Amino acid sequence: MTNATSTTTDRSDLAGRKEWTAFVVLLLPLLLVSMDVSVLFFAIPSIDRDLAPSATQQLWIFDVYGFALSGLLITMGSLGDRIGRRKLLLLGAVAFSTASVGAAYATSPEMLIAARALLGIGGATLMPSTMGLVRNMFRNEQQRSTAVGIWSGAMAGGIALGSVLSGFMLQHFWWGSVFLINVPAMVLLLVLVPVLVPEFKDPNPGRFDLWSVPLSMGAVLPVIYGVKESAAHSLDARNALLIAVGLLVGWVFVRRQRVRDDAMISRELFCGKGFAAGIGLNSLAAFAMMGSAFFTTQYLQSVLGMSTMEAALWSLAPSLAVGAAAPAATAIAQRIDRMQVISAGFVIAAAGFALLALSDTDSLWLLLIGSAVMSSGIVTVMALVSDLALATAPPEKAGSAASLLETGQEFGGAMGMALLGAVATAVYGADLPDSAPEAARKTLPGALATGDASLISAGREAFVHSMQYASVAGSLILLAGAALAVALLRRGIGARKQLAPTH
């Protein structure tokens, strides 16, 4: 282990033009994977006309991508450490391209669901591989922090960009074009990565623990599915059972990892001070970001009456602030204690939520400013805690470290939508009169569908009221996150001087 001074001053550790060019190439799969989360927002009406999926099939067309992605992250991160992160990235690019073509030319709902599942599998190989390669390519602390900051900003911006790009494509081409845009980028990746990106893998990986694959999926998928279903509908007995089963399987999985020498998740990862704290704080940041998305997108469309395309374009505005926030935060953290910047990021995000709590039924600019402030704070936290976790993880385990970060992010996002969504739903339903139809009492789109002017007005006011309460809850949770960051990182774990990487 080198000390911090040598890490930041040894010129032999500095990445050059080739590494930074390779980093730009690695942003391609990151953008595409994050864009595919939202790329179907505009395509569903066209898909409905051509393929006529049932309501259940439509839900799976949307959700199977995220489920396959989150369920296989841990497996793919461990696999990349063993066979090589560059090799896994290239295999994932082939799978992603093949699945994109299959989705574009799907002739049935079942074919499209299968293609979306394969896209999720490909995405699960791409995400930890790119972050793991960033950890290995940038050995200098300051350069690595800058790269992780840019990486975090690109990931956040990709989700917003996906819906806008899909809207543009659908105005000029058929619905399958939203998938074909992946192919040229992946072909470019397959050409440039072997030339620019060196291979990295664990020199002593041990055997691959096959039994841990179904256990990890059995831990992740039921919990995320149960939480998301509870957010969309309610926490009924079925969803509670799914969550309980996932937690039980997760307990078995953790027990297995603790006793096996060839564990999928190496115990070495948690020997580094700050790794577990980084995963936890990153999950909390994802909780806030996805929780806010539950009502900000509905506000633009259902309260302000925007079209989907118009709402997507306006939602890009906060991304401009997000794109600058992460690199700026990493630059500041190189000069002062990282703990202070992480805690400040939570406070800034809490202030953004507080601005959202001031919204009424005609507050577009307040919503955009509040979203920009909140997202900037959240991305600040994500960039710094991701770098913290990666820096304290052994370089040969970088893929596994990245996969745990991203799995925690999936859990946090699902919990944010469920809990803040539950607060908003409860307040919304309580505000509407008992005489309102059941569909109107459940959701604002249900109230809009009645065509009753007075009920629509009441629904919009109730929705804004529910958003205010959820925003207050989110702000309080983020302030608690600021205190938690101080408590976890107080002993200098988060300080720049103690984050020298090993090599």
N, C-alpha and C positions, 0 to 999 in steps of 0.2 A: 504494500500500500504506500503510495507516495503521499507526501504532505501537500497541503493546499498551495503552498507557495510555488513548489516545483510544478504543480499541475497547471497553474495559471501563467507561468513564465517560461516553461520549457517549450522552445519553438518547435522541437521535433514532434510535439503532440498536436500542433495546429493542423487543422484540415485545410486543404488547398482548393484550387478551382475545381479539380476533378470531383472532390467530395461534395462541394456545394452544388455542382451541376447534377451529380447523382441524387442529391437531396431533392432538387426540383423535380426530377423524374419520379421520385418516390411519393411526391405529393399527388401524382395522377391517380393511383389506386385509392388513396385516402379520400380524395374528392368524389370519386365515382361511388365508393361504398357509402359514404355519407349522403350523397345525392339520391341514391336508390331508396333511402328511407322515405323520401317525399315525392319521388318522381311520378307516382301514380295518381297524385291528387287530382289532376285534370283529365287523366286518361279513362277513368272509370265509366263515365257516360258512353264513350265510344266503345269500350270493351263490352259494356252491357248490350249495346246494339248488335255487335258482331258475334259475341260468344254466348249471350244470354245466360250468365251464371245465376245460380240460385243465391239467396241472401247469405247462406252459409259459405258457399263457394267464394262469393265476393269478399267476405271477411278473411278467408284463408289466402286469397290472392294478395290482400294487403299484409296480413300478419305473418305468413309463413317465412318470409325473408328474414324478419327480425328474430323469429324463434330459432331458425337454423343458425343464424349468425351468433346469437348469444349462447346457444347450447353447445357450440363447438369451439368457442374461443379458447377455453382452457386446454382442450385437446390439441388444437392446432399450434398454440404457443409452445407446448411441450414437444410436439413433433418437429417444429422448426428448429428448436435447440438441438435436436438429435440428428436430423438429416441435413441441416443447413438452412438458414433463413432466406438466403437468396433463392435456393432451389425451391423451397416451399412457395415463395412469392411468385416464381415463374409458373409453377404448377397451378397456383391459384388464379393467375392471369389467364391461363388456358381455359380453366373451368369457368371463369367469369365470362370470358368471351363466348364460349360455347353456349352457356346458359342464356346470355343476352340474345344471341341469334335465335335460340329456341323459343324464348319469350316473345320476341318480335313477330315470329311467324306461327305462334300458337293457333291451333284450329279448334281448340276446345278448352273449357275452364280447367279440366284436369291437367292438360298439357301446360297451361300457363302456371298453375299452382306448382307443378313439378319443376318447371324452369325457374320459378321464383325461389323454390327451396334450394336448387343447385346454385343460384346466385348467392343465397345466404351462406352456403358451404364455402363457395369461393371467397366471399367477403370475410369469413372467419379465418381464412389463411392469409389474407392480405393485411388485415389490421395489425395483428401482433408482429407480423414479419416486418412491416415498414417501421414501426416504432422500435423494435429490437435492432434493426439495422442502423437506425439513427443513433441509438445508444452506443453501438460498436464503431461507427464511422467517426463520431465526434468525441475524441478522448479528452480534449481540452474542455474544462468545466464551463467557461464562458460561452464557447461556441456551441456546446451541447445544449445549454440553457436557451440560447437564442433559437436553435433549431427546433427544440421542443415547443417553444413559444409560438413559432410560426406554424408548426404542425397542429397545435391546439386551435389556433385561429382558423386554419384552413378547414379543419373538421367541423367546427361550428358553422362556418360560412357555407359549407357544402350542402347542408340540410336546407337552408333557405334558398340556395341557388337551384336546387333540384326542382322545386315546384315551379319556379319561374321559367327555367329552361324547358321543362316539359310543356308548359303552356305555349311557349313560342313554337316548339316543334309541332304541336297539335294544330296550330293555326295554319301550318304549311304542309304537313304530311299526315300519314295515318298513325294510329296509336302505337304501332310497333316501333316507330322511329324513336320513341323515348328510351327504348332499350338499345337500339343500334348505335346510339352515340357513345356507348361504352367501348365498342369494338376498335375504332381507330386508336383510341388512347391505350388500350391494352396491347395492341400490335406494336405501338411505339415503345411501350414498356418492355415487351419481349425482345425488341431489338437493342435497346439501350442499356438495360440492366446488366446483361452479361459483360458489356464493355466497361461500364462505369462503376458498378457496385461489386466490391469484393465479397467473397463468401465468409460467413462466420457461423460456427457451430460449437457445441460443447465437445471438447476433445475426449471426455470420459463420461458419456451420457448414461451408461448403464442400459439395462433392458427397458423396452417400452412396456408400461403396465397397461395391458389391454383391458383388464377388468375395470380400471378407473375411468375408461371412456364412457360406458353406460352409466356409471355412478355419477360422474360429473354432469352428464346431460340430465339424469334423473333428479339431480339436486337443483339445477338451474331452471329447466323448462317448466316444471309444474308451478314453481313459485312465481316466475314472471308471468306465465299464462293466467294463473289465479288472480294475481294482483291486477293485471290489465283488464280482465273480465270484471273484476269487482269495481274498477274505475268506470267501465263502460255501463255496467248494469247495477249490481249490488253485491255485497259480501254475503252470498247465500251459503247454504250447507255444502253445496258442491265445490264452490270456489275455496271455502275454508278448508275442505278436505284436501284439495289439490295443494294448497300452500303447506298444510301440515305434512303431507307425504313428501313434498320437496325438501322441507326442513329435516325430516327424518333421514332421507337418503343423503342429504348434505352432511348430517352428523356421521353417518357411516363412511362417507367419502373422506372426511377430515380425519377420522380415526385411522383409516387405511393409510393416508398420507403420512401420518405421524409415526407409523411403525415399520414402513417398508424402506429398504435402502434404495430401491429404484422407483421411488414415488414420483408421480406425475408432477406434483408441486413440491419442489425441493425445499427442505427445511432451512437450507442456507439463505433463502430469500428473506426469511423473517429474522435472521441474525443481524442484518443491517438495520441500525437505528433509523427510524423514519419510514421504513417500507410499509408497515401496517398502517401507520398514521397517514401516509400518502394515499393509500387505497381508500381508507375511511373518509377522509376529507374530500377526495375526488368524487366519491359516491354521493356525499352530501351536496356538492356543487351540482351534480347531475340531477339530483332530486329537485333542486330549485329551478333549474333551466327547463326541464320537461314539465314540471308542475305549472309553471307560468304559461307554457304553450297550450295547456288545456283550455284556458279561457281567453288569451290574447287573440288567437286566430278566430275564435267564435265572435269576439267583440267586433273585429273588422268586418266580418261578413254578415252576422245576424243583427248586431246592434246598429252599425253604421250603414248597413245595406250595400256593401261593396260586392262586386262580382268576385269570383275566385281568383281570376287573374289580377284584378286590381289589388285585392288583398295581398296576394303573393308579392307583387311589386313593392307595395308599401312595407311589407315585412322585411325587405332587403335593406331598408334604411338603417336599422340598428346594426346590421352586419358591418357597415363601414366603421363604426366605433369599435366593434369586436375585433376587426382585422388589425387595428393599431394597438389594442389593449394588451394582448399577450406579449408581443415583442417589447413593448414599453415596460411591462411588469418585469420581464426577465432582466432587462437592462438595469432597472432600479434595484432588483434583488442581488445584483452583482456588486452593489455598493453598500447596501445596508442589510441588516439581519433579515433573512428570508421569512422568518416567522412573522415579523411585523408587516411585510407586504402581503402575505397570505391572509392574515387577520384583517388587514385593511381591505382586501378584495371582498371578503365576506361582508364587511360593513358597507362598502360601496353597493354591493348587490342588494343588501337589505334596504338601502336608501332608494334603489330603483323600485323595489316592491312597494315601498312607502308612497312613491309617486303614483304607482298604479292604483293605490288605495284611494287616491283623490279623484279618480276618474268619475265622470257622469256619463250621460247617454250621448254626448257630443264632445268627446275629448281625444280626437285623433292625435294631435301633437303631444299632449300629455302622455298618451299611451306609448307613442314612439320614443319619446325622451326617456320615460321610465324603463321601457324595454332595453334601450341602448345602455343606460346606466347599469341596470341589473346584469345584462349579458356581459358587459365589460368587466364587472366585478367577478362574475362567475368564471369567465375565461381566464382571468388573472389567476384565480385559485387553481383551476384545472392545469394550466401551464406549469405553475410552480410546484404543485404537489406531484404531478406526473414526473417532472424532472427530479424531484426529491426521491421518489420511489425508484426510478431507474438508476439514479446515481448510487444509491445504497445497495442495489442488487448486484451480485457477481455478473460480470460481462457475459460469461458463458450461459447464464440463465436469463438473458435479456428478453428472449421471446416469451418465456413463462411469466416474467414480471409484467410485460406489456399486456398479456392476455388477462392477468388478474386485474390490472387496472381497468381494462375495458369491460370485463365481466361485472366488476363493481359498479361501473358507470351504467350498465344496463339495468342492474338492480335498483340503483338510485333513481334513474329516470322513471322506471315503472312505479316505484313507491311514491314519487312526486306526483305523478298523474293520478294515482289512486287516492292519496291522502288529501292533497289540495283540491282534487276534483270532488272528493266526498264532502269537504267543507262547503264548496260552492254549490253542489247539488242540494245539500240540506237547507242552506239559506234560501236558495231559489224556490224550492218547493214550499217552504214555510211562508214566503211572501205572497204567493199567488192565492186568490180566493178559493175556498173549498168547492165553489160551484164550477170552477174551471175543469175542462176535460182532463182525464188522466194523462194523456199524451202531452198536453200543454203544461201540466204540473211537473212533468219529468224533465223536459228540455225546452230551451227557447225555440229551436226549430219546430217543435211540436206546437208551440203557441203561434208561431208564424203561419203554420199550415192551416190554422182555423180560419184565417181571413177576417177575424173579428178585430176591428181597429182598437177597441178599448182593451181587449185581451192582449193584443200584440204590444201595445204601449206598456201595459202592466208587466208583461213578460220581459221586455227590454229593461225596465227599471229594476225588476227583480234580479235579472242577470247581472246588471252592474253592481247591485247591492251584494250579490254573492261573490263577485269578483273582488270587491272591496274587502270583504271578510277574509277571503282566501289570501289576498295580498298581505293583509296584516299578519295572518298566520305564517306566511312565507317569510316576511320580514323578521318576525320573532325567531323563527327557526334559524335563519341566517345569522342573526346576532348571537344566538347560542353557538353556531358554528365558529364565529370569530373567537369566542371564549374558549371553545374546544381546541381550536388551533393553537392558542397560547398555551393551554394546559399540556397538550401533547408535545409541543415543540419548544417548551420553555427552557429546557436544559441545553439549548444550543443545537438540537438535532437539525433544526431548519436553517441554521446559520450558514452562510456561504463558506465560511472557513472550515467547516466540518463536512463538506460534501465532495471531497476529492475522490474521483473515481479510481478504481483499481485497474491495473492492466499489467 
